Amino acid sequence: MAKYGEGDRVVLHPNVTGQHGEYEGRIGVVLNIEADVLHHHLGGVAQYRVQVENENPVVAISVSEKELKRARRDVSSS
């Protein structure tokens, strides 16, 4: 099953795949699960659509579960 759910705040570590490196260490919010681990083609890793916080216009990126870590509730957007 997917590790994160809709609305979860996460820290982005997209350098795992080399894509979206400019968002490394930023906070994002999970919009939805694009592919769960039970039927995902990357060997059991869930895929998520994540909105990067404090971006204008809004930026939403697709990342794998390996590229996310749960954000602490007291994380500041400094």
Residue pairs with C-beta under 8 A, 6 or more apart in sequence:
1 36
1 37
1 38
2 33
2 36
2 37
2 46
2 48
2 65
3 46
3 65
3 68
4 10
4 30
4 33
4 46
4 48
4 65
4 68
4 70
5 30
5 33
6 30
6 31
6 32
6 33
7 29
7 30
8 29
8 30
8 70
9 27
9 28
9 29
9 70
9 71
9 73
9 75
10 27
10 28
10 29
10 30
10 50
10 68
10 69
10 70
10 71
11 25
11 26
11 27
11 28
11 68
11 69
11 70
11 71
11 75
12 20
12 23
12 24
12 25
12 26
12 27
12 28
12 50
12 52
12 61
12 63
12 67
12 68
13 24
13 25
13 67
13 68
13 69
14 20
14 21
14 23
14 24
14 61
14 63
14 67
15 21
15 24
15 67
16 64
16 66
16 67
17 63
17 64
17 67
19 61
20 61
20 63
23 52
23 59
23 61
26 52
26 53
27 52
27 53
27 54
27 71
27 75
27 77
28 50
28 51
28 52
28 53
28 61
28 68
29 50
29 51
29 53
30 48
30 49
30 50
31 48
31 49
31 50
31 51
31 60
32 48
32 49
33 46
33 47
33 48
33 49
34 47
34 48
34 49
34 62
35 41
35 46
35 47
36 46
37 44
37 45
37 46
37 65
40 46
40 47
42 64
45 64
45 65
45 66
46 64
46 65
47 62
47 63
47 64
47 65
48 62
48 63
48 64
48 65
48 68
49 60
49 61
49 62
50 60
50 61
50 62
50 63
50 68
51 58
51 59
51 60
52 59
52 60
52 61
53 77
54 77
